[in-house]
Amino acid sequence: MSSNVFGTELEPCSQDPLTGFYRDGCCETGPEDLGMHTVCAIMTEEFLEFSRERGNDLSTPRPEFGFQGLAPGDRWCLCAARWKEAWDAGKAPQVVLTATHEATLEVVPLEALVKVAWREERASP
């Protein structure tokens, strides 16, 4: 089993929409994954527009590829380099650290990921 950025077991990112380079719900990577789709990110309108402006429209459904299109709030395995590009531009979406593959650290410093880490909201007692 793969590890996340903390060195513990990689958790699933999303089953709906089904994400991951291997479409298994996890941000796994391997030699075929040239884009290194390893960052489990929570989509925002700002990031989706940023990605669209750079030629990767993640919002528009592409049924011919079995892709329903993403909306704000969806979790998706992003390419580490694209996330870093968004980070540098001040438009990086939050990340789920326990579902982000450790290979991400080859491209993105852990400190950057931690700064925008998703924090699960908990109900007050």
Buried (B, 14 or more C-beta within 10 A) or exposed (E): EBEBBEEEEBBBBBEEBEBBBBEBBBBBBEEEBEBBBBBBBBBBEBBBBBBEEEEEBBBEEEEEEEEBBBEEEBBBBBBBBBBBBBBEEEBBBBBBBBBBBBBBBEBBEBEBBEEBEBEEEEEEE
